[in-house]
């Protein structure tokens, strides 16, 4: 059976192409017995991060027609001529719809290209991301894929802790979310907004221009449990609601991974 090579990408502006999701997908495929490697491709000075313990692809794993390639949305074409190519749309596809890949999956409905299947990888340590009952004060925030959002809406607090680009460990991130009262995500689809809420840090996401809350909820998992915009309706019992929703999605993730494994095995 041919190995799987997952391409983790860094864009010219330094934005990573779903490094966390790609790393986790690699771990889940390895757990299913699939020989899997990550290839940290970059056209910027800052390479994507490969999680410790995950094998990194070497030249011998990238021989034409001798591997199955999984690529994020930043690729217009499958690199190195795989035997079978999969594109996983983790964000809006900058190249629009194409038929350059054999199969398409999307992380959320907002990123579907009309012919992709859902692959929402989720595996959260709910013991780590929990409310530790610590003293809280102030805000924290993240920009991620929406660095220009500050032109529309600003966090109304001095001293807000930015967690963008710091590559914290999970322990560090959980500690930050346990020390702050409110988390604001300029990237309306960042998973940090979910992790913050799991830690008891009230989570607010930036409004998407010309996208109503009702349409936002249709496009993003758990969106109904997040406050949409600074002037949005407050969500009661946010932590408990999101925790229950995450547990359910983790059960669905296992089914989706099994479907992906079958797709890989059928084309290996």
Residue frames as qw, qx, qy, qz and C-alpha x, y, z in Angstrom:
[[0.000, 0.887, 0.462, 0.000, 0.00, 0.00, 0.00],
 [0.392, 0.544, -0.025, 0.742, 1.28, 3.45, -0.92],
 [0.334, -0.363, -0.488, 0.720, 2.08, 5.86, 1.93],
 [0.021, 0.906, 0.395, 0.147, 0.15, 9.06, 2.58],
 [0.434, -0.003, -0.114, 0.894, 1.98, 12.40, 2.49],
 [0.084, -0.879, -0.462, 0.086, 0.18, 15.34, 4.09],
 [0.425, 0.394, 0.035, 0.814, 1.36, 18.75, 2.88],
 [0.301, -0.800, -0.365, 0.369, 1.43, 21.44, 5.57],
 [0.457, 0.571, 0.245, 0.637, 1.84, 24.85, 4.00],
 [0.256, -0.646, -0.215, 0.686, 3.05, 28.35, 4.93],
 [0.414, 0.821, 0.339, 0.197, 1.89, 31.22, 2.74],
 [0.482, 0.464, -0.065, 0.740, 4.01, 34.21, 1.70],
 [0.248, -0.715, 0.068, -0.650, 2.39, 36.32, 4.42],
 [0.019, 0.344, -0.793, 0.502, 3.39, 33.76, 7.06],
 [0.742, -0.112, 0.225, -0.621, -0.10, 32.28, 7.51],
 [0.185, -0.220, 0.957, 0.031, 0.03, 28.55, 8.05],
 [0.575, 0.025, -0.521, -0.630, -2.17, 26.28, 5.97],
 [0.854, -0.302, -0.111, -0.409, -3.98, 24.46, 8.75],
 [0.307, 0.477, -0.780, 0.264, -0.86, 23.15, 10.50],
 [0.413, -0.200, 0.690, -0.560, -2.79, 22.06, 13.61],
 [0.837, 0.223, 0.175, -0.468, -5.47, 20.25, 11.60],
 [0.707, 0.509, -0.484, -0.087, -2.92, 18.64, 9.27],
 [0.066, 0.436, -0.820, 0.364, -0.85, 17.39, 12.21],
 [0.576, -0.057, 0.603, -0.548, -3.91, 15.93, 13.90],
 [0.848, 0.361, -0.100, -0.375, -5.05, 14.26, 10.69],
 [0.480, 0.510, -0.708, 0.088, -1.63, 12.63, 10.41],
 [0.210, -0.286, 0.802, -0.481, -1.90, 11.31, 13.97],
 [0.739, 0.130, 0.373, -0.545, -5.37, 9.87, 13.35],
 [0.795, 0.454, -0.329, -0.232, -4.31, 8.13, 10.13],
 [0.259, 0.469, -0.807, 0.249, -1.25, 6.67, 11.86],
 [0.453, -0.144, 0.685, -0.553, -3.53, 5.39, 14.64],
 [0.837, 0.297, 0.150, -0.434, -5.61, 3.66, 11.93],
 [0.794, -0.126, 0.534, 0.262, -2.49, 1.86, 10.66],
 [0.604, 0.769, 0.143, 0.155, -1.90, 4.07, 7.58],
 [0.661, -0.142, 0.074, 0.733, 1.76, 4.85, 6.82],
 [0.104, 0.939, 0.288, 0.155, 1.69, 8.65, 6.96],
 [0.553, -0.122, -0.048, 0.823, 4.20, 11.50, 6.69],
 [0.070, 0.935, 0.248, -0.244, 3.95, 15.29, 6.83],
 [0.598, 0.272, 0.187, 0.730, 5.78, 17.44, 4.29],
 [0.170, -0.792, -0.268, 0.522, 6.30, 21.01, 5.66],
 [0.481, 0.449, 0.375, 0.653, 6.21, 23.01, 2.44],
 [0.165, -0.819, -0.239, 0.494, 6.82, 26.78, 2.63],
 [0.506, 0.564, 0.204, 0.620, 7.37, 29.73, 0.32],
 [0.200, -0.919, 0.066, -0.333, 8.06, 32.08, 3.24],
 [0.219, 0.578, -0.656, 0.433, 10.84, 32.40, 5.78],
 [0.455, -0.278, 0.630, -0.564, 8.75, 30.66, 8.44],
 [0.343, 0.040, -0.895, -0.281, 8.17, 26.93, 7.88],
 [0.725, -0.390, -0.197, -0.532, 5.00, 25.21, 9.12],
 [0.338, -0.482, 0.713, -0.381, 5.23, 23.30, 12.37],
 [0.727, 0.015, -0.656, -0.199, 5.33, 19.51, 12.41],
 [0.696, -0.591, 0.180, -0.367, 4.27, 18.05, 15.74],
 [0.089, -0.541, 0.828, -0.118, 6.89, 16.03, 17.57],
 [0.540, -0.024, 0.821, -0.186, 6.56, 12.31, 16.88],
 [0.721, 0.591, 0.263, -0.248, 5.02, 12.69, 13.41],
 [0.692, -0.053, 0.463, 0.551, 7.33, 11.42, 10.62],
 [0.194, 0.761, -0.149, -0.601, 8.52, 14.05, 8.13],
 [0.853, 0.482, 0.199, 0.003, 8.41, 13.10, 4.44],
 [0.409, -0.531, 0.517, 0.531, 11.76, 12.50, 2.76],
 [0.320, 0.482, -0.492, -0.651, 12.53, 12.52, -1.00],
 [0.070, 0.060, -0.978, -0.188, 11.98, 8.76, -1.23],
 [0.211, 0.443, 0.782, -0.384, 8.38, 9.25, -0.03],
 [0.313, 0.698, 0.111, -0.635, 7.64, 11.75, -2.82],
 [0.221, -0.148, 0.788, 0.556, 8.37, 9.67, -5.89],
 [0.475, 0.164, -0.251, -0.827, 5.84, 10.25, -8.72],
 [0.760, -0.042, -0.438, -0.478, 2.84, 7.89, -8.60],
 [0.573, 0.032, -0.768, 0.285, 4.20, 6.23, -5.45],
 [0.102, -0.195, -0.638, 0.738, 2.26, 8.10, -2.75],
 [0.089, -0.746, -0.617, -0.234, -1.16, 9.51, -1.92],
 [0.255, 0.133, -0.175, 0.942, -1.07, 13.28, -1.35],
 [0.183, -0.793, -0.575, 0.078, -3.34, 15.33, 0.92],
 [0.333, 0.217, 0.040, 0.917, -3.12, 19.10, 0.34],
 [0.004, 0.614, 0.489, -0.619, -4.71, 22.15, 2.03],
 [0.400, 0.821, 0.399, -0.083, -6.50, 24.88, 0.06],
 [0.108, -0.840, 0.271, 0.457, -3.28, 26.81, -0.67],
 [0.373, -0.212, 0.769, 0.474, -2.33, 24.44, -3.48],
 [0.551, 0.465, -0.144, -0.677, -3.63, 25.01, -7.01],
 [0.793, 0.310, -0.488, -0.193, -2.24, 21.65, -8.18],
 [0.908, -0.403, 0.112, 0.032, -1.02, 18.48, -6.44],
 [0.051, 0.823, -0.562, -0.059, 2.76, 18.68, -6.05],
 [0.210, -0.449, 0.868, 0.038, 5.12, 15.80, -6.94],
 [0.596, 0.166, -0.586, -0.524, 2.55, 13.91, -9.04],
 [0.441, -0.175, 0.784, -0.400, 0.90, 11.59, -6.49],
 [0.018, -0.133, -0.949, -0.285, -0.91, 8.44, -7.53],
 [0.219, -0.698, -0.654, -0.194, -4.06, 9.87, -5.94],
 [0.181, 0.194, -0.215, 0.940, -4.62, 13.43, -4.75],
 [0.284, -0.714, -0.637, 0.060, -6.94, 14.79, -2.06],
 [0.122, 0.398, -0.126, 0.900, -7.51, 18.46, -1.28],
 [0.351, -0.574, -0.672, 0.310, -8.78, 19.31, 2.19],
 [0.051, 0.656, 0.165, 0.735, -10.39, 22.74, 2.21],
 [0.465, -0.395, -0.558, 0.563, -9.58, 24.21, 5.62],
 [0.001, -0.575, -0.140, 0.806, -10.39, 27.74, 4.52],
 [0.576, 0.728, 0.150, -0.341, -11.77, 29.52, 1.48],
 [0.780, 0.105, 0.411, 0.461, -10.03, 28.19, -1.61],
 [0.077, -0.712, 0.153, 0.681, -7.97, 31.05, -3.04],
 [0.089, -0.220, 0.738, 0.632, -7.88, 29.38, -6.46],
 [0.645, 0.174, -0.062, -0.741, -11.62, 28.86, -6.82],
 [0.889, 0.055, 0.403, -0.209, -13.13, 25.60, -8.03],
 [0.276, 0.589, -0.693, -0.310, -10.98, 23.26, -10.07],
 [0.981, 0.024, -0.015, -0.194, -10.74, 19.64, -11.11],
 [0.347, 0.692, -0.612, 0.164, -7.02, 19.34, -10.39],
 [0.227, -0.329, 0.836, -0.375, -7.47, 16.92, -7.49],
 [0.312, -0.103, -0.909, -0.255, -9.06, 13.48, -7.46],
 [0.428, -0.600, -0.676, 0.014, -11.11, 14.05, -4.30],
 [0.003, 0.502, -0.173, 0.847, -12.15, 17.02, -2.16],
 [0.454, -0.542, -0.661, 0.250, -13.05, 17.32, 1.51],
 [0.023, -0.682, 0.039, -0.730, -14.01, 20.44, 3.49],
 [0.255, 0.001, -0.708, 0.659, -13.50, 21.25, 7.16],
 [0.192, 0.457, 0.545, -0.677, -16.71, 23.29, 7.43],
 [0.454, 0.660, 0.597, 0.047, -19.66, 24.07, 5.16],
 [0.071, 0.921, -0.037, -0.380, -18.29, 27.57, 4.57],
 [0.155, -0.616, 0.644, 0.428, -15.36, 26.07, 2.68],
 [0.687, 0.249, 0.681, 0.037, -17.23, 23.58, 0.50],
 [0.019, 0.356, -0.507, -0.785, -16.62, 23.82, -3.24],
 [0.696, 0.231, -0.070, -0.677, -19.88, 22.10, -4.05],
 [0.857, 0.208, -0.445, -0.154, -18.36, 18.66, -4.61],
 [0.213, 0.417, -0.754, 0.460, -16.41, 18.15, -1.39],
 [0.700, -0.428, -0.565, -0.084, -17.31, 15.89, 1.53],
 [0.410, -0.829, 0.171, -0.340, -17.20, 16.86, 5.19],
 [0.790, 0.011, -0.448, 0.418, -14.01, 16.03, 7.09],
 [0.259, -0.827, 0.140, -0.480, -14.14, 17.88, 10.38],
 [0.696, 0.064, -0.597, 0.394, -11.22, 16.52, 12.35],
 [0.351, -0.714, 0.200, -0.572, -11.65, 17.08, 16.03],
 [0.803, -0.196, -0.506, 0.247, -9.85, 15.51, 18.94],
 [0.093, -0.738, 0.230, -0.627, -9.77, 17.80, 21.96],
 [0.449, -0.072, -0.749, 0.483, -8.37, 16.95, 25.38],
 [0.365, -0.706, -0.326, -0.512, -11.41, 17.99, 27.38],
 [0.709, -0.564, -0.275, 0.322, -9.54, 17.49, 30.64],
 [0.512, -0.059, 0.036, 0.856, -6.81, 19.91, 29.54],
 [0.074, -0.283, -0.231, -0.928, -9.23, 22.46, 28.09],
 [0.422, -0.609, -0.671, -0.022, -11.44, 22.92, 31.12],
 [0.190, -0.818, 0.030, -0.542, -12.38, 25.61, 33.60],
 [0.608, 0.037, -0.615, 0.500, -9.84, 25.44, 36.44],
 [0.415, -0.811, -0.410, 0.028, -11.64, 28.05, 38.54],
 [0.548, -0.068, -0.106, 0.827, -8.72, 30.49, 38.43],
 [0.004, -0.749, -0.231, 0.621, -9.02, 34.21, 39.04],
 [0.507, 0.468, 0.508, 0.515, -9.78, 35.95, 35.75],
 [0.013, 0.804, 0.129, -0.580, -9.35, 39.45, 34.40],
 [0.060, 0.604, -0.425, -0.671, -9.15, 41.15, 31.04],
 [0.810, 0.499, 0.046, -0.305, -9.29, 39.93, 27.47],
 [0.444, -0.318, 0.692, 0.473, -7.26, 37.85, 25.04],
 [0.634, 0.641, 0.069, -0.427, -7.56, 37.77, 21.27],
 [0.591, -0.106, 0.660, 0.453, -6.31, 36.18, 18.04],
 [0.346, 0.585, -0.244, -0.692, -6.09, 37.38, 14.42],
 [0.651, 0.062, 0.742, 0.151, -5.13, 34.21, 12.51],
 [0.422, 0.295, 0.654, 0.554, -6.57, 34.33, 8.98],
 [0.067, 0.852, 0.443, 0.272, -8.31, 37.69, 9.31],
 [0.516, -0.232, -0.173, 0.806, -5.59, 40.21, 10.09],
 [0.040, 0.268, 0.229, 0.935, -7.52, 43.04, 8.46],
 [0.337, -0.624, -0.692, -0.132, -10.57, 42.59, 10.68],
 [0.352, -0.455, -0.371, 0.729, -9.32, 45.23, 13.10],
 [0.017, 0.080, 0.277, 0.957, -10.42, 47.80, 10.51],
 [0.426, -0.432, -0.569, -0.555, -14.01, 46.78, 11.24],
 [0.707, -0.637, -0.177, -0.252, -14.05, 46.01, 14.95],
 [0.292, 0.539, -0.614, 0.498, -11.55, 46.47, 17.77],
 [0.604, -0.358, -0.658, 0.271, -11.25, 44.63, 21.08],
 [0.174, -0.832, -0.064, -0.522, -12.50, 47.30, 23.54],
 [0.762, -0.641, -0.004, 0.091, -9.87, 46.70, 26.18],
 [0.162, 0.826, -0.523, 0.136, -6.33, 47.80, 26.96],
 [0.264, -0.503, 0.803, -0.182, -3.82, 45.06, 27.61],
 [0.930, 0.148, 0.104, -0.319, -5.63, 42.28, 25.74],
 [0.491, -0.440, 0.717, 0.225, -3.31, 39.27, 25.43],
 [0.669, 0.525, -0.324, -0.415, -2.69, 38.34, 21.79],
 [0.740, -0.236, 0.629, 0.031, -2.10, 34.62, 21.21],
 [0.764, 0.639, 0.037, -0.085, -1.57, 34.92, 17.46],
 [0.593, 0.680, -0.381, 0.202, 1.71, 33.54, 16.14],
 [0.316, -0.698, 0.566, -0.304, 3.06, 32.54, 19.55],
 [0.710, 0.166, -0.678, -0.094, 2.74, 28.77, 18.92],
 [0.425, -0.492, 0.551, -0.523, 1.89, 28.02, 22.54],
 [0.144, 0.011, -0.988, 0.048, 1.76, 24.53, 23.95],
 [0.443, -0.509, -0.623, -0.396, -1.69, 23.25, 24.83],
 [0.516, -0.500, -0.520, 0.462, -0.88, 23.77, 28.52],
 [0.214, -0.153, -0.030, 0.964, 0.14, 27.39, 27.85],
 [0.220, -0.277, -0.472, -0.807, -2.98, 28.07, 25.81],
 [0.515, -0.544, -0.655, -0.098, -5.29, 26.54, 28.40],
 [0.448, -0.407, -0.391, 0.694, -3.57, 28.61, 31.13],
 [0.042, 0.016, 0.154, 0.987, -4.10, 31.83, 29.15],
 [0.392, -0.379, -0.556, -0.627, -7.78, 31.05, 28.57],
 [0.568, -0.517, -0.618, 0.165, -8.20, 30.23, 32.25],
 [0.386, -0.323, -0.267, 0.822, -6.74, 33.58, 33.28],
 [0.061, 0.001, -0.233, -0.971, -8.91, 35.82, 31.06],
 [0.416, 0.347, 0.570, -0.618, -12.58, 36.71, 31.24],
 [0.644, 0.657, 0.203, -0.336, -13.21, 37.21, 27.51],
 [0.491, -0.172, 0.635, 0.570, -11.68, 35.95, 24.28],
 [0.487, 0.727, 0.085, -0.477, -12.17, 37.74, 20.96],
 [0.621, -0.006, 0.640, 0.453, -11.38, 36.08, 17.61],
 [0.245, 0.596, -0.228, -0.730, -10.92, 38.35, 14.60],
 [0.243, 0.149, -0.866, -0.411, -10.84, 35.16, 12.52],
 [0.666, -0.111, 0.117, -0.728, -14.49, 34.20, 12.68],
 [0.931, 0.076, -0.283, -0.216, -13.68, 30.53, 12.05],
 [0.232, 0.530, -0.736, 0.352, -10.68, 30.02, 14.36],
 [0.736, -0.284, -0.614, -0.021, -10.91, 26.95, 16.58],
 [0.284, 0.113, -0.529, 0.792, -9.33, 28.99, 19.37],
 [0.422, -0.295, 0.021, -0.857, -12.79, 30.45, 20.00],
 [0.844, -0.240, -0.400, -0.264, -13.98, 26.96, 20.93],
 [0.676, 0.011, -0.552, 0.488, -10.95, 26.14, 23.10],
 [0.012, 0.288, -0.317, 0.904, -11.35, 29.42, 24.98],
 [0.642, -0.322, -0.103, -0.688, -15.01, 28.69, 25.76],
 [0.846, -0.128, -0.517, 0.030, -14.12, 25.19, 26.99],
 [0.496, 0.039, -0.501, 0.709, -11.84, 26.88, 29.54],
 [0.219, -0.734, -0.559, 0.317, -14.64, 29.14, 30.74],
 [0.179, -0.344, 0.132, 0.912, -13.35, 32.20, 28.88],
 [0.474, 0.660, 0.452, -0.368, -16.38, 33.87, 27.28],
 [0.452, -0.050, 0.613, 0.646, -15.90, 33.69, 23.51],
 [0.385, 0.779, 0.195, -0.455, -16.85, 36.32, 20.91],
 [0.608, 0.113, 0.537, 0.574, -16.12, 36.16, 17.18],
 [0.015, 0.376, -0.209, -0.903, -15.74, 38.96, 14.67],
 [0.634, 0.555, 0.385, -0.375, -18.70, 39.51, 12.35],
 [0.470, 0.070, 0.641, 0.603, -18.19, 38.48, 8.74],
 [0.192, 0.336, -0.110, -0.915, -19.16, 41.38, 6.42],
 [0.581, 0.154, -0.355, -0.716, -22.56, 40.82, 4.81],
 [0.487, -0.058, -0.871, -0.037, -23.03, 37.51, 6.66],
 [0.581, -0.533, 0.008, -0.616, -25.95, 37.37, 9.08],
 [0.364, -0.400, 0.764, -0.351, -25.74, 35.39, 12.30],
 [0.861, 0.164, 0.337, -0.344, -28.24, 32.91, 10.87],
 [0.783, 0.572, -0.245, -0.016, -26.05, 32.28, 7.81],
 [0.068, 0.662, -0.692, 0.280, -22.93, 32.16, 9.96],
 [0.647, -0.230, 0.626, -0.370, -24.51, 29.41, 12.06],
 [0.908, 0.354, 0.100, -0.202, -25.23, 27.40, 8.90],
 [0.619, 0.675, -0.379, 0.131, -21.57, 27.56, 7.88],
 [0.195, 0.541, -0.693, 0.436, -19.66, 26.95, 11.09],
 [0.663, -0.306, -0.679, 0.076, -19.92, 24.11, 13.62],
 [0.458, -0.445, -0.527, 0.561, -20.82, 25.33, 17.14],
 [0.149, 0.312, 0.114, 0.931, -21.50, 28.86, 15.84],
 [0.432, -0.654, -0.418, -0.460, -24.84, 29.01, 17.63],
 [0.711, -0.581, -0.301, 0.258, -22.92, 28.88, 20.92],
 [0.515, -0.074, -0.010, 0.854, -20.63, 31.84, 20.13],
 [0.080, 0.821, 0.269, -0.498, -21.45, 35.52, 20.48],
 [0.584, 0.447, 0.421, 0.531, -21.41, 36.99, 16.97],
 [0.203, 0.650, 0.065, 0.730, -19.81, 40.43, 17.13],
 [0.197, 0.045, -0.535, 0.820, -19.28, 42.77, 20.06],
 [0.418, -0.018, 0.140, -0.898, -22.88, 43.93, 19.83],
 [0.523, -0.057, -0.772, -0.357, -24.25, 40.40, 19.39],
 [0.752, -0.475, -0.091, -0.449, -26.63, 38.57, 21.68],
 [0.189, -0.544, 0.761, -0.300, -24.95, 37.12, 24.77],
 [0.726, 0.020, -0.657, -0.201, -24.90, 33.31, 24.94],
 [0.621, -0.542, 0.360, -0.437, -25.93, 31.84, 28.27],
 [0.849, -0.251, 0.463, -0.033, -24.18, 28.72, 29.63],
 [0.538, 0.720, -0.387, -0.205, -21.70, 28.92, 26.74],
 [0.070, -0.534, 0.840, -0.071, -19.09, 26.62, 28.28],
 [0.570, 0.029, 0.776, -0.270, -21.53, 23.75, 28.94],
 [0.723, 0.577, 0.175, -0.335, -23.16, 24.02, 25.51],
 [0.430, 0.725, -0.520, -0.138, -19.87, 23.95, 23.64],
 [0.251, -0.399, 0.871, -0.135, -18.52, 21.07, 25.73],
 [0.692, 0.227, 0.626, -0.278, -21.55, 18.95, 24.85],
 [0.661, 0.704, -0.041, -0.255, -21.30, 19.87, 21.16],
 [0.153, 0.694, -0.701, -0.064, -17.57, 19.03, 21.05],
 [0.485, -0.178, 0.839, -0.170, -18.20, 15.59, 22.56],
 [0.742, 0.464, 0.413, -0.252, -20.76, 14.86, 19.86],
 [0.505, 0.793, -0.290, -0.180, -18.47, 16.09, 17.05],
 [0.148, -0.570, 0.809, 0.006, -15.62, 13.91, 18.31],
 [0.657, 0.115, 0.731, -0.145, -17.87, 10.88, 17.84],
 [0.666, 0.705, 0.158, -0.187, -18.64, 12.04, 14.27],
 [0.112, 0.806, -0.551, -0.183, -14.94, 12.61, 13.54],
 [0.462, -0.277, 0.841, 0.043, -14.18, 8.93, 14.04],
 [0.687, 0.467, 0.549, -0.092, -16.79, 8.00, 11.42],
 [0.432, 0.881, -0.095, -0.167, -15.39, 10.56, 8.94],
 [0.144, -0.676, 0.708, 0.144, -11.83, 9.32, 9.44],
 [0.623, 0.031, 0.781, 0.007, -13.01, 5.76, 8.72],
 [0.629, 0.710, 0.295, -0.114, -14.51, 7.03, 5.45],
 [0.190, 0.883, -0.403, -0.147, -11.24, 8.75, 4.52],
 [0.417, -0.427, 0.798, 0.082, -9.26, 5.60, 5.33],
 [0.704, 0.341, 0.623, -0.021, -11.51, 3.60, 2.99],
 [0.471, 0.873, -0.008, -0.129, -10.98, 6.21, 0.27],
 [0.069, -0.769, 0.624, 0.120, -7.19, 5.93, 0.74],
 [0.550, -0.180, 0.815, 0.029, -7.22, 2.12, 0.76],
 [0.696, 0.545, 0.456, -0.107, -9.42, 1.96, -2.35],
 [0.489, 0.868, -0.076, 0.036, -6.94, 4.13, -4.27],
 [0.371, -0.746, 0.542, 0.110, -3.63, 2.88, -2.87]]
